[in-house]
């Protein structure tokens, strides 16, 4: 892999320089150290966020390609900057969450529609089944909880609808042609279209941790018959016990499709507009009709790249999932040992009895 010299103004991206070198062949250069436009091949920044505006202007000024970088679909165990991403997205034409313009992912999905070989289709089906079986998502530290632990009745006793909140300022909200009022309209529509159903509103992990604010948590909590799910819970635990999912642009909607749950989109996420979802927005550019496995292959195999967390070298989707599942089991085992040891230390009388 020939190295590509990439200029960045972002300290956050500079922190990923070893991963970008090993997994993508990008040799990062900090902009203040550059002598002139010939010192780099491309300019990289965080997606199409406002913080990347300077990087995009720099690329235009010097006639260089701007490459949008984002966390991939399988980022880390915990949310936040303390862990390096296990998956990254590098888009040379747009970014997946900005539906106002084409992206590499949109092109890849269109190219795969009806033209994906049987081997890749089987790989995609197995990949989706593995993510579902192991409950692998973007963040993976929240526990898997059953209906009893969630305080819900067994599935089938009553229709249950999941409405997914997002964080304020999430670029995929504006990029998905949505705004704050979209979330309120989505919740109202879910209630009107499913009278008598149990309504769950899922709060984003970073809202649960207190790092960010959401759109729906406060207003939903004041509505009779609506339960706000603010517990730390793996999203697959909720997907498996609901009958319908409503999203604006959340990745959780695509995971629901993997589980065979109907999804209604009030925004324009990457998986909307292809005939797989109930869409409340028209996306005329997306005329192809790919199968779910083809969208998955385009997004998870073609669009995202994966890195070994220790070496930073590029690895396959399957290897990344294996590594994350193994690391999560180890962390959970260490946590259980820590709780056990703490409980023993806090009860010296029990240790005396045990010693005898």
N, C-alpha and C positions, 0 to 999 in steps of 0.2 A: 504494500500500500504506500503510494507516494504521498509524502507529507504536503499538506496544504497550509500555507501561511495565512493565519486568520487574525485580523485586528479586532480588539475588543476594548470597550470603555467600561465594561462591567466588572466590578470586583467579584461578584457572585459567579460569573462565568470564568473569570481567571482562577477561581478556586477549583474549577473542574478541569483544569488544563491537563492533568495526567489522564483522566478518563477520556477527554476529547482526543488526546494524542493516541492512546492505545486503541480506543474503540472506533474512532472516525478518521484518524490520520491527520488531525488538525493540530498544527503547531501554533499556539497562541502567542500573540505579541500585544503588549499593552500600548494603547494609542499614544500616551504622552512620550513614549520612548522612540516613536517612529521618526525617521528622517524625512520621508516623503512617500508619495503614493505608490512607488515601486516596491515598497518594503513588505507588501502583503498581497495575497490573492483575493481574499474575501473579507467582508466585515460581518461579525456575528453579534447578536444581541438577543435579549429575552423576548421572543415572539414578536407580537405587534403591540406590546404594552406601551404606555406613555413613556416609561423609563427608557425604552429603546429608540425613542424618536431621534436622539442625537446620532446614534449609530446608523440609523437609516439615512439621515441627511448626509452623513460622512460617506456612505457607500454611493449615494447619488452624485455627490460632488466630485468624487474621484473616479466615477465610472466603474465601481466594483459591485459584484453581486452581494446583496445582503442575505445572510442565512439566518433564519429565525430558529432559535434554540428553545426547546421547552422540555420539561420533565416528561418522561414516557408514561405509558399506561400502567406500568408496574414500577413504581418509584422506589419505595423503601419500606422498612418495617414501620417507622414512625413518621408522621408529618413534621415539617420543619427543616431548617438548613443544617442540622447537626449530622445528618447522614447524607453521604453522597448518593446520587441517583443510580439505580441499577439499570435504568432505561432512559434513553434520551430520544428526542425528535429533532431532526435538522431539516428544515424546509427551505428550498431555494426559490419558491415562487409565491408563497403566502404563508398561512398557518392554519391548522385544521379548525380552530375555533372561530375564525373570521370568515363568515359566510358571504361577506360583501364582495369577495374576490376569490378566484380559483386558488387552490393550494395543491401541493404535490400529492396529498392524500386523495383529494377529489379526482385528480388525474389517474392515480393508481387504481382507485375503485372502478372508474369508468373503463379502464383498460382490462381489468379482471372480469368484468361482467360478462358472463357467458363464455369466457375464454380460458378459464382456470383448469389446469390438468387435474386428473382424478387423484394423483398422488398428493398434490397440494391441498385438494379439497379434503382428503382423508386426514392430512396433517392438521388442517384447520379445525375439523370436527373434533379430533383428539385434543387439540389445544384448548378449545372452548370447554370440553368436558373436564379437562384437568383443572382449569381455573375454577370451575364450579365445584368440583369435588374437594379441592384444597382451599376453597374460599379465598382465592388470591385476587386482590384489587390494587388500587393505586397505593394506598397505605394499608399496612397489614399488622398493626399491633393491637387492634380492638378484638375483644373475645367473640367467639361464636356463641350465641345464646339461643336456646330453644324457646318455644312459645311460653312455657311456664316461667322461665327466667325473665322473659319480657313482659310477663303479666297479661298475656293474650290468651284468648280461647283457642282450642285446637282448630287447625285449618279445616274449613268446610262447614263449621258451625254458623258462620256469618260471612258475607262478602266483605273483603278487606281491601282497601285502596291505599297505596303509598304515594304521597306527594313529596317531592324532593326539593329541599331548600338548598341554597348556595350562599357563598360568602359575598358580602358587599365589596364591590370593586373587582370582582372576578371578571377578567377580560373576556371570558367566553359568554358572559351575559350580553354585553353590548355587541360583541362580535357575532352573537347568535340572533341579532336583531330584536333583542328584548330589553326591558328596563324594569325598574322597581315595581311598577304597577302590574307587570306581566305575572308576577308571582301571586298577587292577590286574585287576578282573574283566573289563573290556573286552579287555585284552591276552590274558588267559587264554582268553576266548571266541574271539577271532580265531584263536589257535593251534589250539584244539580244532575249530573249524568249517572250518579250511582246513589239514588235515594235509599236511605236505610243502611248503607254500608258503613263499616267502621273505617274512619279516616285517620291515617297516621301521617304525620309530618316529620320527615327525617332531617335532622340538623347536621350540618357539615362538621367533620372531626375538628377542624380548627376553630369552630364556634364553640364546640363542647370544651375544648382546651382553654378557651378564653382569649385566644390569640386574635380572633376576628369576630365580626358581627354578621348575622344573616339577614335575610329579607322577611322570613315568615314566622320565626320563633315566637316573637312577642304577640303578633296579631292572632296567630293560630291558637295560642294558649288561652285566649279569651273567648273562643268559639265553642259552644256546647257541641259535644259529639266528636271533637277533634282532639286527638292525643299527640302531643309533641314528644318525639323520641329523641331525648337528649342524652341517653345513656351511651357510653362507649360500646358500640356493637359493630361487628363486621357487617358490611352491607349485604352480603349474601344471606345472612340470617334473616333479614327482612324480606329480601327478594323471594326466598323460598316459602314464605307464609302469606304472601299477598296475591290478589287476583288481577290487579291492574296497577301500573306505575305511571305517574305523571311527572314530567321533567320540563325544565326550560332548556338546559344544555348540559346537564350533568353526565359524566361517564357512567354513572350508575344505570342510566337508561339502556346503554348498550349491554351492560352485564345482565340486565333483566331480559333483554332479547335472547341472550345466550341460554337463559333458563326457560325460555318459552313463554314468558309473561308478556301480555300485550302492553305496549308503551305508547303514550300520547305525548307529543312534543309541542310545547308552546314557544320554543325557540328553534334555532337551526343548528343543532349539533352535527358532527360529521356523519352520523349514521341516519340522519333524517333526510327525507326527500327522495329516497331510493325505493319506496314502496314497501318498506319493512315496518313502518311506524304509522300511527294516526297523527298526521301533521296538521297543525293549525296555522302554519305559514307555508306559502308556496316558494319553492326554490327551483325556478324554471331550468337552471343550468344542469340540474341533476336529472337528466332524462333516462339514463340507463336503469336497468332493473336487475341488479346483482342479487345473488343468493346471500343469505346471512354469512355463510362460510367464506364467500368471496370478499365481503366487506371486512371480515375478521382477518383474512390473509393479507389484504392490502394494508390494514392498520397495524397489525401486530407482527407480521413477517417482513413486509416491504418498507413500511414507513418508519417504524421505530427501530432503534438499535439497542443492543444490550451489552453491559460491561460486567466483567468479573469484579466483585467489590474489593478483592485483595490486590490484583495485578493491574486493574484498569483495562485489560485487554478485551477485545470484542468476543462475545460468546453468542450462542444461539438463544432463541426464545425459550426452548425447552430447558437448556442449561440454566438460564436465569431463573426460571420457575423452580427448578430443583434446588438451586442455591438458596433462594428466598425461603422456601418451605423448610429446608434443613436449618437455616439460621433462626427462623421463627420458633421451631421446636426446641432448639437449644436455649434460646432466650426464655421461653416459657418454662422450660425445665429448671433453669437457673433461678427464675422468679419463685417457682414453687419451693425449691430448696431453701431460698432466702427466707420465705415466709415460715417454713417449718423450723429453720434454725432460730429465727427471731422468736417464735413462740416457745421454743425450748429454753432459750436464754431468759425469757420473761417469766418462767415458772421454775425457779430453783427447787421447790419442793418436789415437783414431778421428777426432776433429775435425781434427787436423793432416793426416791422410791424406786426409780429405774435402776440405779446403781446397786441397790440391795437385791 
